[in-house]
Amino acid sequence: MSGIQRIALVLTIIGAINWGLIGFFQFDLVAAIFGGQASALSRIIYGLVGIAGLINLGLLFKPSAEVERTEPKTTH
């Protein structure tokens, strides 16, 4: 996994936690930290999380190492 993918994964996790807080407690952590949903800094964070989600979308279609590895065929 590249450095950009790791950063994107961290941002996606932050976004998921924020959405969980919104869903369960109606509390937007990003807005609370950065001055409301309409503040420039909050909008930048939301945008970065959205871009990170798009980057991580590629992970759905990337074959895992387990799938790529071929099992040795045994003959009896």
Distance bins in CASP14 RR format, pairs under 12 A and 6 or more apart:
PFRMAT RR
TARGET T0000
AUTHOR 0000-0000-0000
RMODE 2
METHOD distances of the structure
MODEL  1
1 7 0 0 0 0 0 1 0 0 0 0 0
1 8 0 0 0 0 1 0 0 0 0 0 0
1 9 1 0 0 1 0 0 0 0 0 0 0
1 10 0 0 0 0 0 1 0 0 0 0 0
1 55 0 0 0 0 0 1 0 0 0 0 0
1 56 0 0 0 0 0 1 0 0 0 0 0
1 58 0 0 0 0 0 1 0 0 0 0 0
1 59 0 0 0 0 1 0 0 0 0 0 0
1 62 0 0 0 0 1 0 0 0 0 0 0
1 64 0 0 0 0 0 1 0 0 0 0 0
1 65 0 0 0 0 0 1 0 0 0 0 0
2 8 0 0 0 0 1 0 0 0 0 0 0
2 9 0 0 0 0 0 1 0 0 0 0 0
2 55 0 0 0 0 1 0 0 0 0 0 0
2 56 0 0 0 0 0 1 0 0 0 0 0
2 58 0 0 0 0 0 1 0 0 0 0 0
2 59 0 0 0 0 0 1 0 0 0 0 0
2 62 0 0 0 0 0 1 0 0 0 0 0
3 9 0 0 0 0 1 0 0 0 0 0 0
3 10 0 0 0 0 0 1 0 0 0 0 0
3 52 0 0 0 0 0 1 0 0 0 0 0
3 55 0 0 0 0 0 1 0 0 0 0 0
4 10 0 0 0 0 0 1 0 0 0 0 0
4 11 0 0 0 0 0 1 0 0 0 0 0
4 51 0 0 0 0 0 1 0 0 0 0 0
4 52 0 0 0 0 1 0 0 0 0 0 0
4 53 0 0 0 0 0 1 0 0 0 0 0
4 54 0 0 0 0 0 1 0 0 0 0 0
4 55 1 0 0 1 0 0 0 0 0 0 0
4 56 0 0 0 0 0 1 0 0 0 0 0
4 58 0 0 0 0 0 1 0 0 0 0 0
4 59 0 0 0 0 0 1 0 0 0 0 0
5 11 0 0 0 0 0 1 0 0 0 0 0
5 12 0 0 0 0 0 1 0 0 0 0 0
5 52 0 0 0 0 1 0 0 0 0 0 0
5 53 0 0 0 0 0 1 0 0 0 0 0
5 54 0 0 0 0 0 1 0 0 0 0 0
5 55 1 0 0 1 0 0 0 0 0 0 0
5 56 1 0 0 1 0 0 0 0 0 0 0
5 57 0 0 0 0 0 1 0 0 0 0 0
5 58 0 0 0 0 1 0 0 0 0 0 0
5 59 1 0 0 1 0 0 0 0 0 0 0
5 62 0 0 0 0 1 0 0 0 0 0 0
6 12 0 0 0 0 0 1 0 0 0 0 0
6 13 0 0 0 0 0 1 0 0 0 0 0
6 52 0 0 0 0 0 1 0 0 0 0 0
6 55 0 0 0 0 0 1 0 0 0 0 0
6 56 0 0 0 0 0 1 0 0 0 0 0
6 59 0 0 0 0 0 1 0 0 0 0 0
7 13 0 0 0 0 0 1 0 0 0 0 0
7 14 0 0 0 0 0 1 0 0 0 0 0
7 48 0 0 0 0 1 0 0 0 0 0 0
7 49 0 0 0 0 0 1 0 0 0 0 0
7 51 0 0 0 0 0 1 0 0 0 0 0
7 52 1 0 0 1 0 0 0 0 0 0 0
7 53 0 0 0 0 0 1 0 0 0 0 0
7 55 0 0 0 0 1 0 0 0 0 0 0
7 56 0 0 0 0 0 1 0 0 0 0 0
8 14 0 0 0 0 0 1 0 0 0 0 0
8 15 0 0 0 0 0 1 0 0 0 0 0
8 48 0 0 0 0 1 0 0 0 0 0 0
8 49 0 0 0 0 1 0 0 0 0 0 0
8 50 0 0 0 0 1 0 0 0 0 0 0
8 51 1 0 0 1 0 0 0 0 0 0 0
8 52 1 1 0 0 0 0 0 0 0 0 0
8 53 1 0 0 1 0 0 0 0 0 0 0
8 54 0 0 0 0 1 0 0 0 0 0 0
8 55 1 1 0 0 0 0 0 0 0 0 0
8 56 1 0 1 0 0 0 0 0 0 0 0
8 57 0 0 0 0 1 0 0 0 0 0 0
8 58 0 0 0 0 1 0 0 0 0 0 0
8 59 0 0 0 0 1 0 0 0 0 0 0
9 15 0 0 0 0 0 1 0 0 0 0 0
9 16 0 0 0 0 0 1 0 0 0 0 0
9 49 0 0 0 0 0 1 0 0 0 0 0
9 52 1 0 0 1 0 0 0 0 0 0 0
9 53 0 0 0 0 1 0 0 0 0 0 0
9 55 0 0 0 0 1 0 0 0 0 0 0
9 56 1 0 0 1 0 0 0 0 0 0 0
9 57 0 0 0 0 0 1 0 0 0 0 0
9 58 0 0 0 0 0 1 0 0 0 0 0
9 59 0 0 0 0 1 0 0 0 0 0 0
10 16 0 0 0 0 0 1 0 0 0 0 0
10 17 0 0 0 0 0 1 0 0 0 0 0
10 48 0 0 0 0 0 1 0 0 0 0 0
10 49 0 0 0 0 0 1 0 0 0 0 0
10 52 1 0 0 1 0 0 0 0 0 0 0
10 53 0 0 0 0 0 1 0 0 0 0 0
10 55 0 0 0 0 0 1 0 0 0 0 0
10 56 0 0 0 0 0 1 0 0 0 0 0
11 17 0 0 0 0 0 1 0 0 0 0 0
11 18 0 0 0 0 0 1 0 0 0 0 0
11 30 0 0 0 0 0 1 0 0 0 0 0
11 44 0 0 0 0 0 1 0 0 0 0 0
11 45 0 0 0 0 1 0 0 0 0 0 0
11 46 0 0 0 0 0 1 0 0 0 0 0
11 47 0 0 0 0 1 0 0 0 0 0 0
11 48 1 0 1 0 0 0 0 0 0 0 0
11 49 1 0 1 0 0 0 0 0 0 0 0
11 50 1 0 0 1 0 0 0 0 0 0 0
11 51 1 0 0 1 0 0 0 0 0 0 0
11 52 1 1 0 0 0 0 0 0 0 0 0
11 53 1 0 0 1 0 0 0 0 0 0 0
11 54 0 0 0 0 0 1 0 0 0 0 0
11 55 0 0 0 0 1 0 0 0 0 0 0
11 56 0 0 0 0 1 0 0 0 0 0 0
12 18 0 0 0 0 0 1 0 0 0 0 0
12 19 0 0 0 0 0 1 0 0 0 0 0
12 47 0 0 0 0 0 1 0 0 0 0 0
12 48 0 0 0 0 0 1 0 0 0 0 0
12 49 1 0 0 1 0 0 0 0 0 0 0
12 50 0 0 0 0 1 0 0 0 0 0 0
12 51 0 0 0 0 1 0 0 0 0 0 0
12 52 1 0 1 0 0 0 0 0 0 0 0
12 53 1 0 1 0 0 0 0 0 0 0 0
12 54 0 0 0 0 1 0 0 0 0 0 0
12 55 0 0 0 0 1 0 0 0 0 0 0
12 56 1 0 1 0 0 0 0 0 0 0 0
12 57 0 0 0 0 1 0 0 0 0 0 0
12 58 0 0 0 0 0 1 0 0 0 0 0
12 59 0 0 0 0 1 0 0 0 0 0 0
13 19 0 0 0 0 0 1 0 0 0 0 0
13 20 0 0 0 0 0 1 0 0 0 0 0
13 49 0 0 0 0 1 0 0 0 0 0 0
13 52 0 0 0 0 1 0 0 0 0 0 0
13 53 0 0 0 0 0 1 0 0 0 0 0
13 56 0 0 0 0 1 0 0 0 0 0 0
14 20 0 0 0 0 0 1 0 0 0 0 0
14 21 0 0 0 0 0 1 0 0 0 0 0
14 29 0 0 0 0 1 0 0 0 0 0 0
14 30 0 0 0 0 1 0 0 0 0 0 0
14 33 0 0 0 0 0 1 0 0 0 0 0
14 45 0 0 0 0 1 0 0 0 0 0 0
14 46 0 0 0 0 0 1 0 0 0 0 0
14 47 0 0 0 0 0 1 0 0 0 0 0
14 48 0 0 0 0 1 0 0 0 0 0 0
14 49 1 0 0 1 0 0 0 0 0 0 0
14 50 0 0 0 0 0 1 0 0 0 0 0
14 52 0 0 0 0 1 0 0 0 0 0 0
14 53 0 0 0 0 0 1 0 0 0 0 0
15 21 0 0 0 0 1 0 0 0 0 0 0
15 22 0 0 0 0 1 0 0 0 0 0 0
15 28 0 0 0 0 0 1 0 0 0 0 0
15 29 0 0 0 0 1 0 0 0 0 0 0
15 30 1 0 0 1 0 0 0 0 0 0 0
15 45 0 0 0 0 1 0 0 0 0 0 0
15 46 0 0 0 0 1 0 0 0 0 0 0
15 47 0 0 0 0 0 1 0 0 0 0 0
15 48 0 0 0 0 1 0 0 0 0 0 0
15 49 1 0 1 0 0 0 0 0 0 0 0
15 50 0 0 0 0 1 0 0 0 0 0 0
15 51 0 0 0 0 0 1 0 0 0 0 0
15 52 0 0 0 0 1 0 0 0 0 0 0
15 53 0 0 0 0 1 0 0 0 0 0 0
15 56 0 0 0 0 0 1 0 0 0 0 0
16 22 0 0 0 0 0 1 0 0 0 0 0
16 23 0 0 0 0 0 1 0 0 0 0 0
16 29 0 0 0 0 0 1 0 0 0 0 0
16 49 0 0 0 0 1 0 0 0 0 0 0
16 50 0 0 0 0 0 1 0 0 0 0 0
16 52 0 0 0 0 0 1 0 0 0 0 0
16 53 0 0 0 0 1 0 0 0 0 0 0
16 56 0 0 0 0 0 1 0 0 0 0 0
17 23 0 0 0 0 0 1 0 0 0 0 0
17 24 0 0 0 0 0 1 0 0 0 0 0
17 25 0 0 0 0 0 1 0 0 0 0 0
17 27 0 0 0 0 0 1 0 0 0 0 0
17 28 0 0 0 0 0 1 0 0 0 0 0
17 29 1 0 0 1 0 0 0 0 0 0 0
17 30 0 0 0 0 1 0 0 0 0 0 0
17 49 0 0 0 0 0 1 0 0 0 0 0
18 24 0 0 0 0 0 1 0 0 0 0 0
18 25 0 0 0 0 0 1 0 0 0 0 0
18 27 0 0 0 0 1 0 0 0 0 0 0
18 28 1 0 0 1 0 0 0 0 0 0 0
18 29 1 0 1 0 0 0 0 0 0 0 0
18 30 1 0 1 0 0 0 0 0 0 0 0
18 31 0 0 0 0 1 0 0 0 0 0 0
18 32 0 0 0 0 1 0 0 0 0 0 0
18 33 0 0 0 0 1 0 0 0 0 0 0
18 34 0 0 0 0 0 1 0 0 0 0 0
18 37 0 0 0 0 0 1 0 0 0 0 0
18 42 0 0 0 0 0 1 0 0 0 0 0
18 45 0 0 0 0 1 0 0 0 0 0 0
18 46 0 0 0 0 1 0 0 0 0 0 0
18 49 1 0 0 1 0 0 0 0 0 0 0
18 50 0 0 0 0 0 1 0 0 0 0 0
19 25 0 0 0 0 0 1 0 0 0 0 0
19 26 0 0 0 0 0 1 0 0 0 0 0
19 27 0 0 0 0 0 1 0 0 0 0 0
19 28 0 0 0 0 1 0 0 0 0 0 0
19 29 0 0 0 0 1 0 0 0 0 0 0
19 30 0 0 0 0 0 1 0 0 0 0 0
19 46 0 0 0 0 0 1 0 0 0 0 0
19 49 0 0 0 0 1 0 0 0 0 0 0
19 50 0 0 0 0 0 1 0 0 0 0 0
20 26 0 0 0 0 0 1 0 0 0 0 0
20 27 0 0 0 0 1 0 0 0 0 0 0
20 28 0 0 0 0 0 1 0 0 0 0 0
20 29 0 0 0 0 1 0 0 0 0 0 0
20 30 0 0 0 0 0 1 0 0 0 0 0
21 27 1 0 1 0 0 0 0 0 0 0 0
21 28 1 0 0 1 0 0 0 0 0 0 0
21 29 1 0 1 0 0 0 0 0 0 0 0
21 30 0 0 0 0 1 0 0 0 0 0 0
21 31 0 0 0 0 0 1 0 0 0 0 0
21 32 0 0 0 0 1 0 0 0 0 0 0
21 33 0 0 0 0 0 1 0 0 0 0 0
22 28 1 0 1 0 0 0 0 0 0 0 0
22 29 0 0 0 0 1 0 0 0 0 0 0
22 30 0 0 0 0 1 0 0 0 0 0 0
22 31 0 0 0 0 1 0 0 0 0 0 0
22 32 0 0 0 0 0 1 0 0 0 0 0
22 37 0 0 0 0 0 1 0 0 0 0 0
22 46 0 0 0 0 0 1 0 0 0 0 0
23 29 0 0 0 0 0 1 0 0 0 0 0
25 32 0 0 0 0 0 1 0 0 0 0 0
26 32 0 0 0 0 0 1 0 0 0 0 0
27 33 0 0 0 0 0 1 0 0 0 0 0
27 36 0 0 0 0 0 1 0 0 0 0 0
28 34 0 0 0 0 1 0 0 0 0 0 0
28 35 0 0 0 0 1 0 0 0 0 0 0
28 36 1 0 0 1 0 0 0 0 0 0 0
28 37 1 0 0 1 0 0 0 0 0 0 0
28 38 0 0 0 0 0 1 0 0 0 0 0
28 39 0 0 0 0 0 1 0 0 0 0 0
28 42 0 0 0 0 1 0 0 0 0 0 0
28 45 0 0 0 0 0 1 0 0 0 0 0
28 46 0 0 0 0 1 0 0 0 0 0 0
29 35 0 0 0 0 0 1 0 0 0 0 0
29 36 0 0 0 0 0 1 0 0 0 0 0
29 37 0 0 0 0 0 1 0 0 0 0 0
29 42 0 0 0 0 0 1 0 0 0 0 0
29 45 0 0 0 0 0 1 0 0 0 0 0
29 46 0 0 0 0 0 1 0 0 0 0 0
29 49 0 0 0 0 0 1 0 0 0 0 0
30 36 0 0 0 0 1 0 0 0 0 0 0
30 37 0 0 0 0 1 0 0 0 0 0 0
30 38 0 0 0 0 0 1 0 0 0 0 0
30 39 0 0 0 0 1 0 0 0 0 0 0
30 41 0 0 0 0 1 0 0 0 0 0 0
30 42 1 0 1 0 0 0 0 0 0 0 0
30 43 0 0 0 0 1 0 0 0 0 0 0
30 44 0 0 0 0 0 1 0 0 0 0 0
30 45 1 0 1 0 0 0 0 0 0 0 0
30 46 1 0 0 1 0 0 0 0 0 0 0
30 47 0 0 0 0 0 1 0 0 0 0 0
30 48 0 0 0 0 0 1 0 0 0 0 0
30 49 0 0 0 0 1 0 0 0 0 0 0
30 50 0 0 0 0 0 1 0 0 0 0 0
31 37 1 0 1 0 0 0 0 0 0 0 0
31 38 0 0 0 0 1 0 0 0 0 0 0
31 39 1 0 0 1 0 0 0 0 0 0 0
31 41 0 0 0 0 1 0 0 0 0 0 0
31 42 1 0 1 0 0 0 0 0 0 0 0
31 43 0 0 0 0 0 1 0 0 0 0 0
31 45 0 0 0 0 1 0 0 0 0 0 0
31 46 0 0 0 0 1 0 0 0 0 0 0
32 39 0 0 0 0 0 1 0 0 0 0 0
32 41 0 0 0 0 0 1 0 0 0 0 0
32 42 0 0 0 0 1 0 0 0 0 0 0
32 45 0 0 0 0 0 1 0 0 0 0 0
33 39 0 0 0 0 1 0 0 0 0 0 0
33 41 0 0 0 0 1 0 0 0 0 0 0
33 42 0 0 0 0 1 0 0 0 0 0 0
33 45 0 0 0 0 1 0 0 0 0 0 0
34 40 0 0 0 0 1 0 0 0 0 0 0
34 41 1 0 1 0 0 0 0 0 0 0 0
34 42 1 0 1 0 0 0 0 0 0 0 0
34 43 0 0 0 0 1 0 0 0 0 0 0
34 44 0 0 0 0 1 0 0 0 0 0 0
34 45 1 0 0 1 0 0 0 0 0 0 0
34 46 0 0 0 0 1 0 0 0 0 0 0
34 48 0 0 0 0 0 1 0 0 0 0 0
35 41 1 0 0 1 0 0 0 0 0 0 0
35 42 1 0 0 1 0 0 0 0 0 0 0
35 43 0 0 0 0 0 1 0 0 0 0 0
35 44 0 0 0 0 0 1 0 0 0 0 0
35 45 0 0 0 0 0 1 0 0 0 0 0
36 42 1 0 1 0 0 0 0 0 0 0 0
36 43 0 0 0 0 1 0 0 0 0 0 0
36 45 0 0 0 0 0 1 0 0 0 0 0
36 46 0 0 0 0 0 1 0 0 0 0 0
37 43 1 0 0 1 0 0 0 0 0 0 0
37 45 0 0 0 0 0 1 0 0 0 0 0
37 46 0 0 0 0 1 0 0 0 0 0 0
38 46 0 0 0 0 0 1 0 0 0 0 0
39 45 0 0 0 0 1 0 0 0 0 0 0
39 46 0 0 0 0 0 1 0 0 0 0 0
40 46 0 0 0 0 0 1 0 0 0 0 0
40 47 0 0 0 0 0 1 0 0 0 0 0
41 47 0 0 0 0 0 1 0 0 0 0 0
41 48 0 0 0 0 0 1 0 0 0 0 0
42 48 0 0 0 0 0 1 0 0 0 0 0
42 49 0 0 0 0 0 1 0 0 0 0 0
43 49 0 0 0 0 0 1 0 0 0 0 0
43 50 0 0 0 0 0 1 0 0 0 0 0
44 50 0 0 0 0 0 1 0 0 0 0 0
44 51 0 0 0 0 0 1 0 0 0 0 0
45 51 0 0 0 0 0 1 0 0 0 0 0
45 52 0 0 0 0 0 1 0 0 0 0 0
46 52 0 0 0 0 0 1 0 0 0 0 0
46 53 0 0 0 0 0 1 0 0 0 0 0
47 53 0 0 0 0 1 0 0 0 0 0 0
47 54 0 0 0 0 0 1 0 0 0 0 0
48 54 0 0 0 0 0 1 0 0 0 0 0
48 55 0 0 0 0 0 1 0 0 0 0 0
49 55 0 0 0 0 0 1 0 0 0 0 0
49 56 0 0 0 0 0 1 0 0 0 0 0
50 56 0 0 0 0 1 0 0 0 0 0 0
50 57 0 0 0 0 0 1 0 0 0 0 0
51 57 0 0 0 0 0 1 0 0 0 0 0
52 58 0 0 0 0 0 1 0 0 0 0 0
52 59 0 0 0 0 0 1 0 0 0 0 0
53 59 0 0 0 0 1 0 0 0 0 0 0
53 60 0 0 0 0 0 1 0 0 0 0 0
54 60 0 0 0 0 0 1 0 0 0 0 0
55 62 0 0 0 0 0 1 0 0 0 0 0
56 62 0 0 0 0 0 1 0 0 0 0 0
61 67 0 0 0 0 0 1 0 0 0 0 0
62 68 0 0 0 0 1 0 0 0 0 0 0
63 69 0 0 0 0 1 0 0 0 0 0 0
END
